[in-house]
Amino acid sequence: MKKLFLLVCTLITFLAYYPQSDQVSIEISVETPVESVEVTCPIDGFILWNQKQDTLSSEGNGKFKQSYALSQAGPFRIKIGKLRFRTLFEPGQHYDIKLEGQQLLFSGKNAAGLTLFSQLKRPGYTFTENTKFAQDTTAAQITEKIGTLIQQEKEQFQQLEAQGSITREFRELAFRDIDYYYAKKTLDIILSKETKNEPLEASLVALMDKTIKENPVQLSGFIPEDWDYFADSVIIYKKTYELKQAGKITSEKLDALYEAGELHNWRLPLINDQLSGQTKEHYLAFYLYDRAVQSRFEKSLVGIFKSFEQEFPESSFTPYIKPLIDKIVTYHERIEAPLSDKVKILDGSTITNFDQLREQLKGQAYYVDLWATWCSPCKMEFKHNVAIDPVLKNAGYEKLYISIDKASAREKWIDNIKYFGLEGTHLLASKAFVEDFATHHSLQKEMLIIPQYLIVNQEGEVVSRDAPKPSQSDMLGAALSSPRR
């Protein structure tokens, strides 16, 4: 009886650590000490931004362990210190992972494939990425470049399969991930060449159609990490282009819908007409989260979310989206209040350049925050204002907020000041001011990149054009106490 009891205890311990058919377990080992490791796992097979992100604490000796429910193969993200990796896991597997230098090494089933997969370069479609394809104006040029990149990546997995190092199933998962990443990139490249008044060259439209046919939005099984933005390009941006070319909508009308806060309501029928079932649930969850997290506080998203809840009452995504929707509701409640008496609004119509503004404010030192209501990273920094308030006060500095919004956005600008509680001096910059700043004070000449932070001393001199952000309060304190002030 005692032996049977010990056997049962051993089996329970084994089952608690090693995965069942609907689970996956991982053990990450690091040689250089880190306090924690972050793992982002799929929700219902689908990665929703950085949601469902677990912080794993070390169990000692640099080892981090965790188990996840997983009914089908799915994408995962691992962050160790500042290093970020993509991977994909299959249910019923245990993975031993070791960080060596700046790469992950896997052991176990498909280890070579997982190591290779984590090393694939996946830069976002940034300005720098865009310039790589700026001169490619024909479908043939784009196809050749993208085709070469796809072939180079796929050949590596084919070789591993031929060697017996990975299974056919894993190779197929890797292929799907590669296909959708480059399908997204292809559509990004083509759609970036659209102008308001000129149609795309016919071969580019044909290439888009071919790409979408080979990589359908409606998927079963494994959902690649880049599926969401690929679907966005297909469902929203390509369809919008087609409607413009058919004369059913204009760029001016779209701009007016955006300014009126009705653009999302206009887009909703596009989504309803093209998607259904689980794919629609996944895409709507992405759409709601992606737009709400940008903190533009568009009221129309509240109504779309309510429709989402009614159509998908048991959705696993609702708990992740609802807090963002609640913020929108709170925003519209707060903007009804009057401006705080700790907010000073300058007359931007009489200030044409930064030198003039500094001369006008001479005698007081300022920490300058260059921002806009449409800039999500700018607004993310506002939550750190409470931490830097005493830092600024101790150093004798006040806040100066300069918005580069258009004059037509004045009401939205005031509303944002109210919602975020931005106490200090404010300027809604004129067009002349913005052009002057871009030429003489921007971190990149002739181009404004925001947020940007500056330190201006009591004499009106710019001590720093690249001051620490509010989230870098310790660095900011050191910069403000520098003898140069």
C-alpha positions as MATLAB code, in Angstrom:
seq = 'MKKLFLLVCTLITFLAYYPQSDQVSIEISVETPVESVEVTCPIDGFILWNQKQDTLSSEGNGKFKQSYALSQAGPFRIKIGKLRFRTLFEPGQHYDIKLEGQQLLFSGKNAAGLTLFSQLKRPGYTFTENTKFAQDTTAAQITEKIGTLIQQEKEQFQQLEAQGSITREFRELAFRDIDYYYAKKTLDIILSKETKNEPLEASLVALMDKTIKENPVQLSGFIPEDWDYFADSVIIYKKTYELKQAGKITSEKLDALYEAGELHNWRLPLINDQLSGQTKEHYLAFYLYDRAVQSRFEKSLVGIFKSFEQEFPESSFTPYIKPLIDKIVTYHERIEAPLSDKVKILDGSTITNFDQLREQLKGQAYYVDLWATWCSPCKMEFKHNVAIDPVLKNAGYEKLYISIDKASAREKWIDNIKYFGLEGTHLLASKAFVEDFATHHSLQKEMLIIPQYLIVNQEGEVVSRDAPKPSQSDMLGAALSSPRR';
ca = [
       0.000    0.000    0.000;
       2.889    2.356    0.845;
       4.531    1.641   -2.539;
       1.253    2.361   -4.311;
       0.939    5.659   -2.439;
       4.479    6.673   -3.447;
       3.752    5.710   -7.057;
       0.612    7.859   -7.103;
       2.482   10.831   -5.616;
       5.252   10.479   -8.196;
       2.696   10.295  -11.008;
       0.910   13.427   -9.753;
       4.219   15.316   -9.627;
       5.059   14.136  -13.152;
       1.689   15.166  -14.556;
       1.860   18.567  -12.871;
       5.092   19.418  -14.699;
       4.998   17.488  -17.952;
       2.201   18.504  -20.319;
      -0.947   16.643  -21.230;
      -2.383   16.674  -24.748;
      -3.853   20.162  -24.266;
      -0.857   21.682  -22.482;
       2.686   22.814  -23.132;
       5.415   23.277  -20.521;
       8.640   25.234  -20.821;
      11.823   25.557  -18.790;
      14.099   28.490  -19.604;
      17.684   28.600  -18.346;
      19.831   31.736  -18.366;
      23.497   32.018  -17.427;
      23.521   35.779  -16.839;
      21.226   36.609  -13.891;
      17.912   38.278  -14.712;
      15.098   39.011  -12.285;
      12.336   37.761  -14.533;
      11.399   36.395  -17.932;
       8.259   37.460  -19.809;
       6.254   35.032  -21.914;
       3.313   36.073  -24.095;
       1.046   33.216  -25.107;
      -1.927   33.014  -27.474;
      -5.515   33.571  -26.432;
      -7.743   31.049  -28.178;
      -4.829   30.316  -30.551;
      -4.285   33.987  -31.368;
      -1.768   36.565  -30.092;
      -3.561   39.784  -29.060;
      -0.880   42.463  -28.810;
       1.003   41.915  -25.524;
      -1.967   40.508  -23.635;
      -1.792   37.285  -21.597;
       1.788   38.111  -20.775;
       3.210   36.197  -17.816;
       6.199   37.300  -15.762;
       8.108   34.186  -14.722;
      10.189   34.364  -11.561;
      13.342   32.313  -11.197;
      13.170   29.145   -9.152;
      16.882   29.485   -8.472;
      19.982   28.787  -10.585;
      18.600   30.919  -13.396;
      15.714   28.575  -14.228;
      12.197   29.720  -15.133;
       9.293   27.275  -15.506;
       5.706   27.575  -16.663;
       2.898   25.507  -18.181;
       0.158   26.701  -20.533;
      -3.118   25.316  -21.799;
      -2.715   24.820  -25.537;
      -5.206   22.968  -27.717;
      -3.429   23.667  -31.020;
      -0.022   24.898  -32.171;
       0.376   28.589  -31.496;
       2.847   31.494  -31.545;
       4.625   32.524  -28.344;
       6.913   35.437  -27.476;
       9.750   35.299  -24.966;
      11.506   38.333  -23.515;
      14.700   37.882  -21.502;
      16.103   41.205  -20.353;
      16.063   43.370  -23.496;
      16.186   40.384  -25.840;
      12.957   39.445  -27.612;
      12.254   36.169  -29.387;
       9.413   34.628  -31.374;
       8.699   30.944  -31.232;
       5.883   28.472  -31.804;
       4.887   25.623  -29.559;
       2.801   22.507  -30.066;
       0.452   20.998  -27.452;
       1.583   18.017  -25.452;
       5.254   19.033  -25.557;
       7.885   20.007  -22.988;
      10.557   22.460  -24.111;
      13.947   23.029  -22.505;
      15.273   26.406  -23.632;
      18.679   27.912  -22.928;
      19.861   31.435  -23.586;
      23.409   31.453  -24.940;
      24.721   34.869  -25.836;
      21.870   36.469  -27.758;
      20.163   33.378  -29.095;
      17.873   30.689  -27.760;
      18.849   27.038  -27.986;
      16.140   24.390  -27.721;
      16.314   20.732  -26.862;
      13.707   18.077  -27.511;
      11.318   17.592  -30.417;
      11.950   19.943  -33.382;
      14.725   21.651  -31.404;
      16.721   22.691  -34.487;
      13.614   24.132  -36.111;
      12.666   26.101  -32.993;
      16.175   27.545  -32.711;
      16.067   28.586  -36.377;
      12.543   30.004  -36.053;
      13.544   32.186  -33.082;
      16.342   33.707  -35.183;
      14.173   34.835  -38.120;
      14.343   38.614  -38.459;
      10.944   40.264  -38.263;
      11.288   44.070  -38.330;
       8.057   46.016  -38.348;
       7.033   48.009  -41.428;
       8.860   51.146  -40.295;
      10.030   54.149  -42.309;
      13.418   52.429  -42.670;
      11.809   49.221  -43.941;
       9.673   51.192  -46.366;
      12.713   52.806  -47.991;
      14.068   49.351  -48.897;
      11.208   48.985  -51.387;
      10.689   52.647  -52.326;
      12.253   52.186  -55.767;
      10.329   48.989  -56.542;
       7.408   50.307  -58.558;
       6.363   47.153  -60.430;
       4.878   43.872  -59.289;
       7.821   42.013  -60.835;
      10.353   43.935  -58.736;
       8.433   43.387  -55.498;
       7.801   39.713  -56.288;
      11.475   39.109  -56.991;
      12.651   40.710  -53.737;
       9.995   39.158  -51.528;
      10.287   35.790  -53.310;
      14.025   35.665  -52.624;
      13.490   36.342  -48.916;
      10.788   33.656  -48.683;
      12.926   31.105  -50.507;
      15.960   31.755  -48.306;
      13.956   31.147  -45.134;
      12.005   28.149  -46.383;
      15.088   26.366  -47.720;
      16.572   26.286  -44.220;
      13.528   24.475  -42.845;
      13.439   22.139  -45.834;
      17.025   21.152  -45.141;
      16.222   20.417  -41.499;
      13.284   18.245  -42.556;
      15.451   16.381  -45.069;
      17.963   15.707  -42.291;
      15.231   14.362  -40.039;
      15.802   17.195  -37.549;
      12.205   18.456  -37.712;
       8.860   16.894  -38.527;
       6.826   17.637  -41.637;
       4.146   19.161  -39.387;
       6.610   21.618  -37.854;
       7.971   22.571  -41.269;
       4.409   23.297  -42.427;
       3.821   25.521  -39.387;
       7.013   27.449  -40.123;
       6.022   27.798  -43.779;
       2.632   29.238  -42.871;
       4.252   31.756  -40.539;
       6.710   32.789  -43.259;
       3.974   33.067  -45.894;
       1.762   35.352  -43.808;
       4.613   37.574  -42.674;
       5.647   38.231  -46.256;
       2.045   38.458  -47.444;
       1.556   41.257  -44.920;
       4.781   42.924  -46.074;
       3.721   42.647  -49.740;
       0.404   44.378  -49.073;
       2.134   47.024  -46.949;
       4.545   47.812  -49.782;
       1.829   48.043  -52.423;
      -0.662   50.048  -50.385;
       2.059   52.502  -49.342;
       2.360   53.474  -53.017;
      -1.256   54.600  -53.208;
      -1.887   58.318  -53.535;
      -5.180   60.091  -52.944;
      -5.946   60.737  -56.588;
      -4.054   58.118  -58.585;
      -4.989   54.423  -58.901;
      -2.355   51.780  -58.345;
      -0.684   50.256  -61.379;
      -2.738   47.255  -62.581;
       0.029   44.711  -61.955;
       0.242   45.823  -58.311;
      -3.490   45.268  -57.832;
      -3.154   41.841  -59.459;
      -0.282   41.018  -57.095;
      -2.439   41.959  -54.105;
      -5.242   39.720  -55.354;
      -2.827   36.837  -55.926;
      -1.280   37.270  -52.464;
      -4.685   37.213  -50.773;
      -5.841   34.186  -52.757;
      -2.736   32.235  -51.722;
      -3.029   33.415  -48.090;
      -6.733   33.548  -47.166;
      -7.852   35.532  -44.150;
     -10.217   32.715  -43.095;
      -7.918   30.170  -41.444;
      -8.283   26.944  -39.518;
      -5.635   25.579  -37.214;
      -2.406   27.471  -36.573;
      -2.790   31.277  -36.730;
       0.526   32.995  -37.547;
       1.556   35.962  -35.429;
       1.315   38.405  -38.361;
      -2.166   37.295  -39.393;
      -3.827   40.231  -37.606;
      -2.179   43.039  -39.537;
      -2.407   41.057  -42.777;
      -6.156   40.715  -42.200;
      -6.313   44.444  -41.433;
      -4.743   45.254  -44.804;
      -7.193   42.963  -46.608;
     -10.423   43.751  -44.757;
      -9.983   47.501  -44.279;
      -7.293   49.071  -46.426;
      -7.553   47.092  -49.664;
     -11.358   47.238  -49.544;
     -11.245   50.981  -48.899;
      -8.953   51.398  -51.909;
     -11.414   49.461  -54.075;
     -14.338   51.610  -52.899;
     -12.392   54.783  -53.683;
     -11.598   53.537  -57.161;
     -15.262   52.667  -57.686;
     -16.233   56.220  -56.716;
     -18.179   55.081  -53.636;
     -16.012   56.996  -51.147;
     -13.382   59.740  -51.379;
     -10.293   60.509  -49.336;
     -11.931   63.777  -48.289;
     -15.025   61.930  -47.043;
     -12.848   59.476  -45.106;
     -11.025   62.394  -43.493;
     -14.375   63.947  -42.560;
     -15.559   60.644  -41.044;
     -12.373   60.458  -38.983;
     -12.741   64.047  -37.733;
     -16.385   63.340  -36.808;
     -15.457   60.137  -34.955;
     -17.495   57.988  -37.367;
     -14.753   56.177  -39.292;
     -15.052   52.966  -37.254;
     -18.810   52.861  -37.767;
     -18.246   53.240  -41.510;
     -15.775   50.341  -41.444;
     -17.964   47.955  -39.439;
     -20.070   46.862  -42.462;
     -16.826   46.052  -44.313;
     -15.925   43.651  -41.519;
     -19.433   42.157  -41.300;
     -19.611   41.600  -45.060;
     -16.254   39.828  -45.320;
     -15.922   37.785  -42.137;
     -17.898   35.335  -40.026;
     -17.523   32.913  -37.138;
     -14.293   32.557  -35.206;
     -12.279   34.500  -37.779;
     -14.586   37.481  -37.313;
     -14.266   37.180  -33.532;
     -10.462   37.131  -33.757;
     -10.297   40.052  -36.156;
     -12.816   42.212  -34.270;
     -10.924   41.560  -31.029;
      -7.735   42.723  -32.728;
      -9.449   45.724  -34.335;
     -10.996   46.909  -31.077;
      -7.815   46.450  -29.069;
      -5.529   47.924  -31.733;
      -7.624   51.087  -32.099;
      -8.547   51.549  -28.442;
      -4.977   51.144  -27.166;
      -3.931   54.194  -29.206;
      -5.829   56.369  -26.699;
      -7.696   58.438  -29.263;
     -10.821   57.799  -27.157;
     -13.125   57.342  -30.121;
     -16.647   56.947  -28.767;
     -17.755   54.796  -31.715;
     -15.531   51.980  -30.398;
     -17.815   51.706  -27.355;
     -20.790   50.837  -29.555;
     -18.767   48.360  -31.633;
     -17.579   46.673  -28.433;
     -21.168   46.311  -27.208;
     -22.070   44.631  -30.504;
     -19.034   42.378  -30.108;
     -20.199   41.323  -26.628;
     -23.661   40.497  -27.965;
     -22.370   38.472  -30.906;
     -19.640   36.686  -28.933;
     -20.905   36.575  -25.312;
     -18.384   33.911  -24.255;
     -15.370   35.435  -26.007;
     -12.002   34.909  -24.318;
     -10.919   38.326  -25.582;
     -13.525   40.428  -23.754;
     -11.579   40.750  -20.445;
      -8.601   42.165  -22.347;
     -10.567   44.692  -24.416;
     -13.037   45.930  -21.780;
     -10.526   47.940  -19.662;
      -9.609   49.986  -22.748;
     -13.267   50.584  -23.576;
     -13.899   51.640  -19.965;
     -11.146   54.263  -20.381;
     -12.991   55.693  -23.374;
     -16.180   55.947  -21.307;
     -14.263   57.672  -18.487;
     -12.639   60.046  -20.973;
     -15.996   61.294  -22.237;
     -17.172   61.812  -18.662;
     -14.094   63.834  -17.686;
     -14.077   66.168  -20.676;
     -17.384   67.611  -19.522;
     -15.555   69.224  -16.588;
     -14.013   72.743  -16.855;
     -10.267   73.221  -17.303;
      -8.206   73.204  -14.116;
      -6.972   76.588  -12.865;
      -3.487   74.994  -12.973;
      -3.656   74.939  -16.776;
      -2.437   78.013  -18.698;
      -3.291   78.246  -22.414;
      -1.076   80.473  -24.579;
      -2.341   82.228  -27.708;
      -0.637   80.200  -30.431;
      -1.766   82.513  -33.236;
       0.733   85.167  -32.141;
       3.727   82.825  -31.679;
       5.399   81.844  -34.936;
       8.610   80.132  -33.745;
      10.258   78.494  -30.750;
      12.765   81.335  -30.245;
       9.873   83.775  -29.828;
       8.197   81.473  -27.314;
      11.396   81.033  -25.289;
      11.899   84.811  -25.199;
       8.325   85.268  -23.979;
       8.763   82.692  -21.179;
      12.266   83.810  -20.115;
      12.710   83.905  -16.345;
      11.258   80.443  -15.737;
      12.938   77.110  -16.547;
      10.792   74.624  -18.482;
      10.657   70.927  -19.240;
       9.139   70.890  -22.736;
       6.893   68.069  -23.964;
       6.266   68.060  -27.739;
       3.213   65.912  -28.437;
      -0.055   65.487  -30.358;
      -3.461   64.026  -29.572;
      -2.956   61.351  -32.253;
       0.419   60.226  -30.845;
      -0.068   57.116  -28.727;
       3.552   56.947  -27.382;
       3.215   60.598  -26.318;
       0.123   59.836  -24.267;
       1.590   56.668  -22.773;
       4.235   58.870  -21.145;
       1.616   60.995  -19.365;
       1.051   58.298  -16.756;
       4.566   59.032  -15.449;
       3.806   62.706  -14.787;
       3.027   62.001  -11.137;
       6.529   60.556  -10.689;
       8.337   63.509  -12.289;
       6.302   66.314  -10.676;
       8.456   66.403   -7.521;
      11.608   66.012   -9.639;
      10.695   69.096  -11.677;
       9.605   71.090   -8.638;
      12.835   70.375   -6.743;
      14.886   71.495   -9.747;
      12.806   74.644  -10.261;
      11.228   73.586  -13.557;
       7.665   73.853  -14.826;
       5.996   71.929  -17.637;
       5.489   73.358  -21.080;
       3.355   71.271  -23.439;
       3.537   72.053  -27.150;
       0.977   70.285  -29.327;
       1.572   69.990  -33.070;
      -2.088   69.181  -33.759;
      -3.862   71.063  -36.513;
      -5.991   74.054  -35.522;
      -9.103   72.016  -36.388;
      -8.239   69.631  -33.527;
      -8.379   72.362  -30.871;
     -11.402   70.869  -29.090;
      -9.807   67.407  -28.990;
      -6.583   69.027  -27.706;
      -8.448   70.681  -24.813;
     -10.265   67.423  -24.056;
      -6.956   65.539  -23.832;
      -5.562   68.157  -21.448;
      -8.576   67.590  -19.208;
      -8.531   63.798  -19.359;
      -4.808   63.372  -18.673;
      -4.723   66.171  -16.079;
      -1.891   68.017  -17.839;
      -1.140   70.826  -15.423;
       1.219   73.481  -16.781;
       1.562   75.840  -19.733;
       0.137   74.793  -23.111;
       0.601   75.902  -26.703;
      -1.289   74.660  -29.747;
       1.443   75.347  -32.289;
       0.677   77.233  -35.481;
       1.746   75.906  -38.873;
       4.595   78.429  -38.978;
       5.748   77.351  -35.516;
       5.761   73.644  -36.488;
       7.759   74.333  -39.659;
      10.301   76.435  -37.755;
      10.660   73.805  -35.035;
      11.187   71.036  -37.592;
      13.957   73.062  -39.232;
      15.842   74.281  -36.166;
      15.005   72.150  -33.117;
      13.846   68.684  -34.185;
      16.048   65.673  -33.548;
      15.809   64.900  -37.260;
      16.124   67.963  -39.486;
      13.016   68.913  -41.452;
      11.008   66.134  -39.789;
       9.213   66.056  -36.449;
       9.482   62.816  -34.495;
       7.356   62.865  -31.373;
       7.342   62.638  -28.466;
      10.337   64.915  -28.061;
      11.439   66.424  -24.767;
      13.578   69.503  -24.233;
      15.101   71.324  -21.271;
      15.052   75.138  -21.396;
      16.750   77.125  -18.611;
      15.690   80.435  -17.036;
      17.637   82.418  -19.640;
      15.586   80.758  -22.380;
      18.519   78.661  -23.575;
      17.936   75.115  -24.849;
      20.024   72.948  -22.546;
      18.923   69.702  -24.209;
      16.894   68.889  -27.334;
      16.871   65.190  -26.400;
      15.981   65.177  -22.714;
      14.952   62.000  -20.848;
      11.294   60.973  -21.056;
       8.952   61.128  -18.048;
       9.311   57.347  -17.758;
      13.044   57.934  -17.192;
      12.571   59.961  -14.014;
      16.001   59.135  -12.531;
      17.783   60.186  -15.722;
      15.625   63.304  -15.918;
      16.526   64.291  -12.366;
      20.225   63.998  -13.205;
      19.792   66.021  -16.408;
      17.931   68.818  -14.614;
      20.579   69.070  -11.881;
      23.430   69.280  -14.408;
      25.679   72.357  -14.022;
      24.785   73.246  -17.635;
      21.353   74.429  -16.537;
];
